[in-house]
């Protein structure tokens, strides 16, 4: 390992000892992208491990290709569903990658992999003396706390107090140190403020791994999610089909890293970024609170390549909450089964709140661009309804019991009635306006420089150079595993 690459030889030595002690082997991005390359011995060991178990071998399950079972699963193809036009109201084929079958039930274990691993393998993080702090509006701190446990590190989770109670209960159950900040989904600055306070109080003990600025976040999606979407398209395309569009709520900007990969494979692709209409930061430099958990707001992430976007789509959170009831209440499912295959309806709980927002955004793009049956739109289900059962009960208390009439009304108004309002197809100066918003968060508040902000805009290689870095990290991960010495018995 190059001495220029290693930050601290002594810390790296302690990290290697900790990995040996905790039975840790780190997967490469290549293995997460294609589990066929995982050593057979590790696959055998996974047959006796549950999907959510706090076992270091579950690092190898940070992939879209886990067998969809709770215990002992191997690897199959990409987990996804295709929504039929009877459910979407559009001719375009809409494919959704499913995050349910990752450990923790959300793909954020991927987004948190790079920021921590890249520091561990170069002696930049000391698992024997430091804590990984994960600022988040939900699933990111869950993924970070989980990966920390698997990698022998202590974790701190900082997230808004208004997030679902299931998140807080789970974080405490795995031993994370939890701080709840004022507000809800859109109160990101309050999360940043608490993070800064903890870092100032414990400067040597706390290492901040901020998803909005750590390039390890989009790197994982560039290396793993983008190729997974390409694979689903190639396996399902018919004569004349096109990979037409990608829609993702902005969130941390991480999943949109897959768009940089797909742009190289499908140059004509349209890429849309979504946000809540109640907090129209990209669309109108606006602010506010909303109920679409997991998508972040009121700032533009440092890691997002705004130039790679084609469209901004704002989604009314009323749509997501009414569709949530339609998809999950017994009367809603009974109604849908009149014209949608029962097998698919029974899988709609695979889609959490932000996943439903992604569906709404994909439909809006399909309608805007007048897509035909030869067009395909891709998006992701970050997580499932497993983490939102309390929200269903809250909606019952707010609106009353759900009836067949309510289901019919929600289907027509909030699904078939999706329109092309609150959208913008971006020109050069639209993109520059949105990019410039980074200044107020990252230069004024978070210590970035104007020079690097300008480099992001004017250097066309800035993002690709960083996203392609997974190839270099794979070399360092392999070398780290060799020094730990455990990988040998699995070959």
N, C-alpha and C positions, 0 to 999 in steps of 0.2 A: 504494500500500500504506500503510495507516494507520501513523503513527509510533508509536502506542500498541502496535501489533502487533509492530513490529520491535524486537528486543532490542539489536542492535548494527549500525549502518549500515555500519561499516567491514568487519565480518565478512561481512555480506550482500554487499557489493561484491566481496570476494574469492571468495565462493561462486559468484556469478554468473559471474565470470571463469573459475573452475575448470570450471563447467558448460559454458561456451562452448568452452574448451580441450579438454574431454573428450567433446564431442559429446553432451551430456546433455539430454534432454527428459523431463520427469516426467509420467507419466499421472495423470489425475484418478481419484478413486474411481468416478465415474460411468462412465468409460471401462473400468475394470476390471470393473465390474458388467455393462456392456453394450458389448462390443468393436465393435459396429456403429458406435459413435460415434468410434472411433479414425480419424484422418485417413487417407485412402487411400494417401497417399505413404508413411506409416509401414508400412502393411500390405504394400506392395510391397517395401520394404526388408527386411522380415522374411522374405521368400521366400528370401533368401540367408544366413540366420542360423540356426544350430543352437539347439535348445531350451535347452541348458545353456551355450552360449557366453557368455564374459564380455564381452558387448556391451551398451552402454547401452540399445539399442532393446528388449532383452529385458525391460525394466521394463514394457513393454506386454503382456507375457505373464504378468503376475501376475493371473491370472484362472482361473476354473473352466472356461473355454470354449475352451481351446487345442485345435487339431486334434491328435489323439494320434499324432504322428509326431516323430521325433528331429530332423529338419532341415526348415526352410523352410515349416513349417505356418502355416496361417491360423487362423481362428476358426470354430468350429462351435457346436453346443449344449453344454450342461453335460455334462461327463464323469461318468458314473455307471453303476452296475450295480444290478439288482434281484435279490435272492436268492429262489429259489423255496421253497415249503414243504417240498419233498423234501430240501432242504439245512438248513433251519432248524427243522423240526418244528412250526412254528406257522402258523396261517391268515393272520395279518397280512402285508401286503406290506412288506418291508424294503428301503429304498433307501439306497445308499451313494455319496456323492460321492467321486470319485477324485483324490487328491493327486499321483499319479504323473506327471501331465502338466503340472505346474508346472516352471519351471526349478529345478534341484537335486532334482527328484523328490519334493518335499514342499510342502504349502501354507504352511509357515512363512515363505516369502518374502512372503506377504501380511501375516502378523502382524508382521513386522519393517519393513514399508514405512512405516507411519505414524510409529512412534517416531523414525525417522531423518529422514524427509522433513519432518515438521512442525517440526523444529529447523533444518534446512537453509534452508527458505524464509523463515525469520524472523531469520536471523543469530544463532541460538543455538548453532550448531555450526560450527566452522571446519575445513573439510576440508583446508586447507593446513597446519594446525598441530596438529590434535587427532586422536585415535583413538576409534572407537566400540567400546565394550566390551559384549559380548553374554553375560551370564550365562545358563546354559542347562543342561538335562539332555539335550540332543541336537540336534534339528532346528532349534531357534530360533537357535542360534549359527551353524548352517550357512546358514540364510536370511539372517541378519544379515551374515555375512561376504560372501555373494554380493551382496546389495544394496549393501553398502559398496563393493565392487569396481566395480559398475555406476555408482555415484554419485560415484566419484572419491575415496573415503575409505579410510583404513587401519582394519583391524579387529583386535580382540582377542577370542578365544573362550575362555570358561571353562566347563568341563564335567567331570563325574565321570570318573575314570580307568577305571571299569568299563564304559563305553559301548562299543559295537561298534567294532572297529578300522577299519572302513570310514569312519566319521565322522572319525576323527583323520587318516587318510591324505588324505581329500578336503580337509579344512580346510587342511592344510599345502600341498597342491598348488596352492591359489589364493592362497597368500601370507599367510594369516592368522597372527597371533601366538597360539599355543595354550598354555593352562595347564590341566593335568589335576589335579583335586582328589581327595582320598581318597573312596573309596566308590563307590556305584552310583547307580541311578536315584533312589532316595529320599533321597539325601544332599544336599538342597538347601541346607541351612545352610552346609555346607562351601564350596559355590559362592558363597554370599553373603559368607562370610568372606574368601575370596580376592579377590572383587570389591572389598570394602571396603579390603583391604590395598593393592591396586593403585591405587585412587583416592586413598588417603592418600599413597602414595609419589609419584604423578604427578598432583597435584590439578588442574593447568591443562591437562595433556596428554590426560587420559582423561575421556571422557564416558560415563557408565553408562546403558545402555538396557535396563532390567530388564523383561522381558516380564510379570512378575507384578504390576507397578505402573504400567506405561505404558499409558494408555488408547488409544493408537494401535493396540494389539494387538486388543482387542475391537471397536474402531471399524471396522476392516477387515472383520471377520466380520459385523458388523451391516449394513454397507453392501453387502457382496458375497456372503458365504456364505448368509445368510438368504434374500435374493432368489433365489439359485441354487436353493435347496431348494424355494422356492415355485414356481419355474418348472417344475422337474421334476414336482412334484405336479400342477400345472395341466395339463401336457402328457400325463400318464399316468392321471389320475383317470377312474374309471368312474362310472356313475350310482350314487349312494349312498355313494361313498367319502369318507372323512374324513381330514384331516391330524391324526392322533391323538397322536403322540408324537415327541419328539426325545431321543435319547440320545447323550451325549458323555462320555468320560473327562474329569475335571476339568482336568488338566494345568495350564496357566497361567491358565485361566479365559477365554482369548481366544475360542476357538471357541464357547463358551457365549454370547458376545455375540450370536450369530445367534438365540438363543432370545428375546432382547428384541425383535428384529424380528418373529419369528414369532408371539409372544404378541399383538402388535397385530393381526396378520392373522387368526390363529386363536385366539381367546381361550380356548377350552376345551382347548388343547393341554396335554399332560403333558410336563414336562421333567425328565429324569433325568441326574444327574451320577455318573460312575463313578470308582472308585479300586480299587487292589489290595487284596484281602482281607489280604494279608500286611503291609499298612500302612494300617490302617483309621482314618485321621485324622478324616474327616467322620463316620463311623459311630460310632466309639467313642473319639474323641480319642486314637487309637492311633498306633503307630510301628512301624517295621520296614523290611526290605529286600525287594525283589521283582524280577521279571524282565520286567515290562511296560515296555519302554523308551519314553520319551517322554511320560509322564503326570504326573510330579512328585508330591511328597508332603510330609507332615509339617508342612504349613501350609496356610492358606487364602489364595489370591491376593487382593491388594488390589482388583483390577479385577473380581472376580466378584460378581455380584448374587445373593446367596444367597436373597433374597426371591422371586426369579423361578423358583426350583427347586421341584419337587414331590416328588422322590424321590432318594435316594442308593442306589446299587447297587454292592456290592463284588464283585470278580471274582477268583477264585482263579487265580493265575498258572499253575498246573498245566494249567488248561483251555486257556489261550492257547498254551502251548508244545506240547501234544499236538495241538491243532487246526492249529498251524503245520506240524507234520510231516504231518498228514493232507492238508493243502492243497498241500504242496510236494514231498513225496517221490513218486517214480514209482509205487510200489505204492499209495500213498494216492490218487493221482489215478486210477489204473486202477480202484480199488474204487469211487470216487465216480461214475465214468462209467457204472456199471451202472444208475443211477437219476437222475442229474443230467445235463442236456445237456452234451456234450463241449465245446462252444464256451464255456460258462460255466466249467467246470472248468479249462480252459486259461488262464483269466483270473485264477485265484485267487492268482497271484503278484503281483497288483496290490494285495494287502492285506498290510501290514506287521504287526508284533507288536501295536501299539496299535490298529490297525484291527481285528484279530481280537478284541481285548478289547471294542471298540465293538460288534461283532456279538453277542458273548455278552451284553453289557448290553442291547442292543435286544431280544434273544430273551427275556431275563428279564422285561423290562417287558411284552412282548406276553403272556407267560404270566400275569404277576401281574394284569394288567387284563383277562384273558380276551378278548383281541382277536379279532375275526372277519375274514373276508376283505374287509370294507369298511374296515378300519383300516389306516393306513399309519404306519410308523415310519421316521424319517430319522436317519442318522448319517454319519460321514465316514471315509475311509481317508486318514489324514494322509500316509502314505507307502506304499511298496511293499516287497517283499522284496529289492529291489536293494541295500539297505543292511544286510541281515541274513544274507547267505550264510554268513558265519562261524558264525552261531548254529546253522544247520542242521548244519554239520559237528561242532560241539560236542555237539549232541544225539545224533548218531550215535555219537560217542565215549562218551557217557554211557550210552545205552540200547542200543547195538548197531544193526545194520542193520534197516531198516524192512521189515516183511513184510505180506502180505495180511491175516494174522490180526491183526497190530497195528493195521492200518487199520480193520478191522471193530470191534475193541474201542474204539478212539478215537472212531469215529463214534457208537457207541451210548452210551458213557459220557460223553464230553466235548462232544458236539454234541446228540444227541437227549436226553441225560440232564441237560441244563441245568435247574436248578430255581429256585425263588423264595426260596431262603435268602439270608441276609446282605443284606437290603434293608430300607429304611425309607421309608414314605410320610410325608412331613414335615408336622407341624403348625406353628403359629406359633412355639412355644418350641423345637422342633427346629431351625428355621431360625435363631432368635436364638442358640442355643447355638453353632451352626456359625459364624455371623457373628462372635460374640464371640472366637472363636479367632484372628481377625485381630489382636487386641490384642497377643498375645505376640510375633508376628513383626514387625508393622508399627509399633506404638507403642513397645514396649520395645527393639526391635533396629534398626529402620530409620528412625526419626525422624518418623513420622506423628503426628498429634495425636488425642487422644481426641475432640475436638470434631468433626473430620471423620469419624472412625469412627462417631460417633453420627449425624452427618448422613447418612451412607450408609444407615443403618437407618430413620431417621424421615422423611427427605425423599424422598417417592415420585418426585420428578423428578430426583434426583441422577444416576442412571445414564443415563436417557434424554437428558438435556441434554448429557451428554458423548458419548454414542454418536451423537447427531444432528449433532455438530460436523463430520462429514465434509463437509457442505454448505458450511460456512465454509471448510474447508481447500481444497476444490476451487477456490474463488475465489482464494485465495492462490497455489495451484499454477499456475493459468492466468496470473496476473500475473507470477509468477516466470519462467515460460516466455517470456512476452513480453519481459521484460528481457534474458533470455539471447539471444533473437532467432533461434534456430534453427527454431522452429516454423513460421515464415512460409513456408518453401519447401515444406512438406508439405501446405499447404491447397489 
